[in-house]
């Protein structure tokens, strides 16, 4: 399975890169923190080398020994895995659910640094994220330019034209999800060409396209808004770099077209899955755009800074997004987050990992309804936008998956296909 290939090849590669990154920053740690920095770097590396060895030799998964706030929840989850009636008793790296051990590896990487001050705030994935941003420069310029031109006459667009623009930006945000560094084990995955030119050609690769449903939900919410009720959209972010910029453009469009009054962004509270967006990445990206020496890029950055100051954009992170749990257990494990999401008119979940957690990362029949796979997770109407990079997909028409499978055996993991899947909730 793709899961096997991931644990066997991709995860050790990612760990090797993390160790290499720490090695390369040795001098910087010394300059900043003296001998203490170098000692911390050595300890972190030995912790990570041990982790890589455990993974490659299929050792049992061990409880977390750090004092971080989520450690108890992780250790409870390990007990839960140990006591599964159909499990193997002692979860190990190759004898456990893929989602669990993959999340567990990233949590252990975090522990390697968090337990070793003074380098405990060092993000081992930061360079890769920044590189993805800079290497996607042309695509970012093209997108910002297109968007700023669009804003000039957005007030004159009729409903049909607004709908067309929403669909375009939803597609840019969907295909932006191809730029995923954990998928390429950290290899270059930047967006080189203009993301707008090829949209027409890409439409046949969207296997489930519920954009019409998203549109009608937003239009109805807009018509029914009152003085006291704002239309709120929440975007549960995936990758930093080009994908994040495409999400920010989409969010700005929702405000500028009055389809939404406020947008909440949800990111990760710790470095995660190589390229996932943290608060630092979010703020850094907007600052980079604001200070760019390209007129339309800097216009976007400055406007977005303004949206944050005005409070019409809000960034939130929550520990739950970096736990191994499916979203169906959110109401129990993180009732505060669930209650927050219930205030939204639309939740837009970006990317593959969110999709896996929405559907419980199971090997579903392709035609199982999306609503069923969500397993009672319905805080608000939701839409999942992802390019396919793992072996789970639901909500297809009967025979649709089998038909693609016959000619393209790796269709579920190549990132070539995408879905924009909507569920209205209860």
C-alpha positions in Angstrom: 0.0 0.0 0.0 1.0 3.6 -0.3 1.0 3.7 3.5 3.7 1.0 3.6 5.8 3.0 1.0 5.4 6.1 3.2 6.5 4.5 6.4 9.3 2.5 4.7 10.8 5.3 2.5 9.3 8.7 2.9 9.3 9.1 6.6 13.0 8.0 7.1 13.9 10.5 4.3 12.1 13.3 6.1 13.8 12.4 9.4 17.2 12.4 7.6 16.5 15.8 6.3 15.5 17.1 9.7 18.8 15.8 11.2 20.7 17.3 8.3 19.0 20.7 8.9 20.0 20.7 12.5 23.6 19.8 11.5 23.7 22.7 9.1 22.5 25.2 11.7 25.1 24.2 14.3 27.1 27.5 13.8 24.0 29.6 14.1 23.1 27.8 17.3 26.6 28.5 18.6 26.5 32.2 17.7 23.1 32.7 19.3 23.4 30.5 22.4 27.1 29.5 22.8 28.0 26.0 23.9 24.4 25.5 25.3 23.1 25.8 21.7 25.5 23.2 20.4 24.8 20.8 23.2 21.0 21.1 22.6 21.6 20.5 18.9 23.6 17.3 19.7 20.9 16.0 22.1 18.1 16.7 19.5 20.0 14.9 16.8 20.6 11.8 19.0 16.9 11.8 19.9 16.0 11.9 16.2 18.5 9.3 15.2 17.0 7.0 17.8 13.6 7.7 16.4 14.7 6.9 12.9 16.1 3.6 14.1 12.9 2.7 15.9 10.9 3.4 12.8 13.1 1.5 10.4 13.3 -1.6 12.7 9.6 -1.7 13.4 10.0 -1.1 17.2 6.9 -0.7 19.3 5.5 2.8 19.6 6.5 4.2 23.0 4.6 6.6 25.2 5.7 10.3 25.1 7.9 11.3 28.0 7.8 15.0 27.6 5.8 17.5 29.7 4.0 19.2 26.8 0.3 20.0 27.2 -0.9 17.3 24.8 1.3 14.4 26.0 -1.4 12.9 28.2 -3.8 12.8 25.2 -1.2 11.1 23.0 -0.5 8.5 25.7 -4.3 7.8 26.1 -4.5 7.4 22.4 -1.7 4.8 22.5 -3.6 2.9 25.2 -6.6 3.0 23.0 -4.6 1.5 20.1 -3.2 -1.2 22.4 -6.7 -2.2 23.4 -8.4 -2.3 20.0 -10.3 -5.7 19.9 -8.9 -6.4 16.3 -5.5 -4.9 16.9 -2.1 -6.6 17.5 -1.9 -5.6 21.1 1.4 -3.6 20.9 1.3 -1.0 18.2 4.6 -0.8 16.2 5.6 1.3 13.3 4.6 -1.1 10.6 1.7 -2.7 12.5 -0.4 0.3 13.2 -2.8 2.7 11.4 -0.8 4.8 9.0 -2.4 8.1 10.1 -1.5 7.4 13.7 2.2 6.6 13.3 2.7 9.3 10.8 1.3 11.9 13.1 3.2 10.3 16.0 6.5 10.8 14.1 5.9 14.6 13.7 5.0 14.9 17.3 8.3 13.1 18.3 10.2 15.5 16.0 8.6 18.4 17.9 9.5 16.8 21.2 13.2 16.5 20.1 13.4 20.3 19.9 10.9 21.3 22.6 12.8 19.3 25.2 16.1 20.9 24.2 16.2 24.6 25.0 17.6 27.0 24.0 16.8 25.7 20.4 13.3 24.7 21.5 11.6 27.2 19.2 13.5 26.2 16.1 11.3 25.1 13.2 13.2 22.4 11.3 10.9 22.8 8.3 11.0 26.6 8.0 13.7 26.8 5.3 11.7 24.4 3.0 8.5 26.4 3.5 10.4 29.7 2.7 12.0 28.1 -0.4 8.6 26.9 -1.7 7.3 30.5 -1.3 10.3 32.1 -3.2 10.4 29.4 -5.9 6.6 30.0 -6.5 7.2 33.7 -7.0 6.1 33.9 -10.7 2.8 32.1 -9.8 2.3 34.3 -6.8 2.8 37.4 -8.9 0.4 36.1 -11.6 -2.2 35.4 -9.0 -1.9 38.7 -7.1 -1.9 40.7 -10.3 -5.0 38.9 -11.5 -6.7 39.4 -8.2 -5.9 43.1 -7.9 -7.2 43.7 -11.5 -10.4 41.8 -10.5 -10.9 44.1 -7.4 -10.9 47.2 -9.6 -14.4 46.3 -11.0 -15.7 43.8 -8.5 -18.5 46.1 -7.6 -19.8 46.0 -11.2 -19.9 42.2 -11.5 -23.3 40.6 -11.7 -24.1 37.4 -9.9 -23.1 35.1 -12.8 -19.7 36.8 -13.1 -19.1 36.6 -9.3 -19.9 32.9 -9.4 -17.4 32.4 -12.2 -14.7 34.2 -10.2 -15.4 32.3 -7.0 -15.1 29.0 -9.0 -11.8 30.1 -10.5 -10.3 31.0 -7.1 -11.6 27.8 -5.5 -9.9 25.9 -8.3 -6.6 27.8 -7.8 -6.8 27.0 -4.1 -7.6 23.3 -4.9 -4.6 22.9 -7.3 -2.4 24.9 -5.0 -2.7 21.8 -2.7 -0.3 20.0 -5.1 2.6 22.0 -3.5 3.1 19.7 -0.5 6.5 19.1 0.9 5.7 16.1 3.1 4.4 14.3 -0.1 7.6 14.9 -1.9 9.6 14.2 1.3 10.9 17.8 1.1 11.9 17.8 -2.5 11.0 20.9 -4.6 7.2 21.2 -5.0 6.8 24.8 -5.8 4.3 26.3 -8.3 6.2 27.6 -11.3 3.6 28.6 -13.9 0.6 30.9 -13.7 -2.0 29.0 -11.8 -4.8 30.6 -13.8 -3.9 29.5 -17.4 -4.6 25.8 -17.1 -7.8 25.8 -15.1 -10.0 24.9 -18.0 -7.8 21.9 -18.8 -7.9 20.7 -15.2 -11.7 20.6 -14.8 -12.0 17.0 -15.9 -9.6 16.0 -13.1 -12.0 17.2 -10.4 -13.7 14.0 -9.6 -16.3 15.5 -7.3 -17.2 19.1 -8.0 -19.6 20.6 -5.5 -18.7 24.3 -6.1 -22.3 25.0 -7.1 -23.4 23.9 -3.6 -20.8 26.1 -2.0 -21.9 29.1 -4.1 -25.6 28.7 -3.2 -24.8 28.3 0.5 -22.8 31.6 0.4 -25.4 33.4 -1.6 -28.3 32.3 0.7 -26.3 33.3 3.8 -25.6 36.7 2.2 -29.3 37.2 1.5 -30.4 36.1 5.0 -27.8 38.1 7.0 -29.1 40.6 9.5 -27.6 43.5 11.4 -26.4 41.2 14.1 -25.5 38.1 12.2 -22.2 38.1 10.2 -21.5 35.6 7.5 -18.4 33.7 8.7 -16.2 31.4 6.7 -13.5 29.2 8.3 -10.6 27.9 6.3 -8.7 25.0 7.9 -5.3 25.5 6.3 -2.9 23.0 4.9 0.4 24.0 3.3 2.4 27.2 3.6 4.0 28.6 0.4 1.9 29.0 -2.8 -1.1 27.1 -1.4 -1.4 29.5 1.5 -1.3 32.5 -0.8 -4.1 31.0 -2.9 -6.1 30.5 0.2 -5.5 34.1 1.3 -6.6 35.4 -2.2 -9.8 33.3 -1.9 -10.5 34.7 1.6 -10.0 38.3 0.3 -12.3 37.6 -2.6 -15.0 36.4 -0.1 -14.8 39.6 1.8 -14.5 41.9 -1.2 -17.5 40.3 -3.0 -19.5 40.5 0.3 -20.0 36.8 0.2 -18.5 36.7 3.7 -18.0 39.3 6.5 -15.2 37.6 8.3 -12.8 34.7 7.7 -11.2 32.6 10.4 -8.0 30.7 9.5 -7.0 27.6 11.4 -3.3 26.6 11.4 -1.1 24.2 13.3 0.3 25.1 16.7 3.6 23.2 16.1 5.6 22.5 12.9 3.7 19.6 11.2 3.8 17.4 8.1 6.8 19.4 6.8 4.9 22.2 5.1 1.8 22.8 7.2 1.1 26.4 8.1 1.9 27.7 11.6 1.1 31.2 13.0 4.7 32.2 12.1 4.3 31.0 8.5 1.0 32.9 8.2 2.4 36.2 9.5 5.7 35.8 7.6 3.9 35.2 4.3 1.8 38.3 4.6 4.9 40.4 5.6 6.9 39.0 2.6 4.1 40.0 0.3 3.7 43.4 1.9 7.4 44.2 1.5 7.8 42.7 -2.0 9.0 45.1 -4.7 6.1 44.1 -7.0 3.2 46.5 -6.9 0.3 44.0 -6.8 2.1 41.6 -4.4 2.7 44.3 -1.9 -0.8 45.6 -2.4 -2.1 42.2 -1.4 0.2 42.0 1.6 -0.7 45.4 2.9 -4.4 44.9 2.5 -4.2 41.5 4.3 -2.2 43.1 7.2 -5.2 45.5 7.3 -7.7 42.7 7.4 -6.0 41.2 10.5 -5.8 44.6 12.2 -9.5 45.3 11.5 -10.4 41.8 12.9 -12.2 40.7 9.7 -9.5 38.1 9.4 -8.5 36.0 12.4 -5.8 33.4 12.8 -6.3 30.6 15.3 -4.3 27.5 16.2 -5.4 24.7 18.4 -3.7 21.6 19.8 -6.4 19.3 18.3 -5.2 19.8 14.7 -1.9 18.1 15.6 -3.4 15.1 17.5 -3.8 11.7 15.8 -7.6 11.7 16.3 -10.2 11.7 13.5 -12.4 14.8 13.4 -15.4 12.7 14.5 -13.9 12.7 18.0 -13.4 16.5 18.1 -16.6 17.2 20.0 -15.4 14.9 22.8 -11.6 15.7 22.8 -11.8 19.4 22.0 -15.3 20.6 22.7 -14.1 24.3 22.7 -12.8 24.0 19.1 -16.0 22.2 18.0 -18.1 25.0 19.6 -16.0 27.5 17.8 -16.5 25.8 14.4 -20.3 25.7 15.0 -20.3 29.5 14.7 -19.3 29.3 11.1 -21.5 29.4 8.0 -19.0 27.3 6.0 -15.9 25.3 6.9 -13.4 24.9 4.1 -11.0 22.0 4.9 -7.9 22.2 2.8 -5.7 19.3 1.8 -5.1 15.6 2.1 -4.4 15.2 5.8 -7.7 17.0 6.7 -9.5 14.7 4.3 -8.0 11.7 5.9 -9.1 12.9 9.3 -12.6 13.9 8.1 -13.2 10.4 6.7 -11.3 8.4 9.4 -8.6 7.4 6.9 -10.3 4.2 6.0 -10.2 2.1 2.9 -13.8 3.0 2.0 -15.7 1.8 -1.1 -15.3 4.7 -3.4 -19.1 5.2 -3.7 -19.8 5.5 0.1 -21.4 8.9 0.6 -19.2 11.6 2.0 -21.8 12.4 4.7 -21.6 8.8 5.9 -17.8 8.8 6.0 -17.8 11.9 8.2 -19.2 9.8 11.0 -21.4 12.4 12.6 -18.8 15.2 12.4 -21.1 18.1 11.5 -20.3 21.3 13.4 -21.4 23.4 10.3 -21.8 23.0 6.6 -18.4 21.9 5.3 -16.4 21.5 2.1 -13.2 19.5 1.6 -10.8 20.7 -1.1 -7.9 18.3 -1.7 -5.7 16.8 -4.4 -5.5 13.0 -3.9 -2.3 11.9 -2.2 -3.5 8.9 -0.1 -5.5 5.8 -0.4 -8.9 7.1 0.8 -11.7 8.5 -1.3 -15.4 8.5 -0.9 -18.5 10.1 -2.6 -17.7 9.0 -6.2 -20.3 7.8 -8.7 -20.7 4.0 -8.9 -17.9 2.6 -11.1 -16.1 6.0 -11.3 -13.1 4.9 -9.1 -12.8 1.5 -10.7 -12.8 3.0 -14.2 -9.9 5.3 -13.4 -8.1 2.6 -11.5 -8.1 0.4 -14.7 -6.0 2.9 -16.7 -4.1 4.7 -13.9 -3.2 2.5 -10.9 -1.7 5.3 -8.9 -4.6 7.8 -9.4 -5.2 8.0 -5.7 -1.7 9.1 -4.7 -0.3 11.1 -7.7 -1.9 14.5 -6.8 -3.2 14.6 -10.4 -6.9 14.4 -9.3 -8.8 16.6 -7.0 -12.2 16.9 -5.2 -14.2 19.8 -3.9 -16.7 17.9 -1.8 -19.5 19.5 0.2 -21.7 18.3 3.0 -24.6 20.4 4.2 -24.6 18.8 7.6 -27.6 17.5 9.5 
